[in-house]
Amino acid sequence: MNRAMDIEEYIEQHIDAEPDYLACIDHEAHVMLLNPRMSAGHVQGRLLSMLAHMIRPRNILEIGTFVGYSALCMAEALPPDGRLHTIEIDDELEDRIRENLAMSELGKKIVLHIGDALDVIPQIDGRFDLVYIDADKRDYVAYYDAVFDKLNPGAFVLVDNTLWGGKIVQALERGDRQTAEIQHFNEMIAADNRVEKVILPVRDGLTIIRKL
Ligand SMILES: C[S@@+](CC[C@H](N)C(=O)[O-])C[C@H]1O[C@@H](n2cnc3c(N)ncnc32)[C@H](O)[C@@H]1O
């Protein structure tokens, strides 16, 4: 076992357990789907829940649902009248996502949209206190631009995979398109004086952005 795995296991043993339905969703994803690591999983899921509790959002937008794991984690922090909108482009996942969301009462607070986020975002009314960007890395800049005017002042944007497994610093010359687009996104955020920002080296990198 390598050191990173030791640390992940140690963390799992010393933080809150994931609720049973989330463990079940994660297990099913590992058994049935090709890229189960796309699901947030225990550690990132608890982190998203904790950050959402700190932010105390009423309205959340998630871009990239996959099996619904992270949506259910963030929904833990919603007030009774709160809503989480989540967008997934892969319509083959729709039945699985709906079944997974129905495994918890929290699913009633979650609105699933099937379609390309760039088409769906302009159709969602209202403003958001928290946005989680976790879809196609090549479109991170476009997602950010599409949501920016829908953010309340003081709202947070969480962006996953912004260190892209370390590729972001290893690639002295621009590498593949996804790496190049994440580099471009990170440079754009660094220069954006409308927001405060910090990058946590958790898993694949998590950027936390706060609209001023
Ligand atoms: C990393 S997974 C999301 C994982 C999920 N947020 C979690 O943590 O459990 C990325 C998802 O984004 C979806 N996706 C990719 N491009 C998209 C787009 N343009 N609009 C909506 N969803 C998209 C993919 O089909 C995939 O299911």
The ligand as a Gaussian input file, in Angstrom:
#p B3LYP/6-31G(d) Opt

LIG

0 1
 C      -16.671000      13.865000     -11.816000
 S      -18.305000      13.451000     -12.297000
 C      -19.298000      14.245000     -11.078000
 C      -19.164000      13.606000      -9.741000
 C      -20.122000      14.116000      -8.687000
 N      -20.149000      15.567000      -8.624000
 C      -19.663000      13.596000      -7.348000
 O      -18.735000      14.203000      -6.771000
 O      -20.194000      12.581000      -6.870000
 C      -18.558000      14.484000     -13.699000
 C      -19.940000      14.364000     -14.325000
 O      -20.164000      15.495000     -15.152000
 C      -20.939000      15.111000     -16.263000
 N      -20.787000      16.122000     -17.317000
 C      -19.777000      16.275000     -18.199000
 N      -19.995000      17.331000     -19.006000
 C      -21.173000      17.881000     -18.613000
 C      -21.944000      18.997000     -19.044000
 N      -21.532000      19.755000     -20.047000
 N      -23.104000      19.254000     -18.416000
 C      -23.534000      18.475000     -17.383000
 N      -22.847000      17.398000     -16.921000
 C      -21.686000      17.111000     -17.520000
 C      -20.362000      13.734000     -16.609000
 O      -21.266000      12.982000     -17.400000
 C      -20.110000      13.136000     -15.232000
 O      -21.192000      12.341000     -14.790000

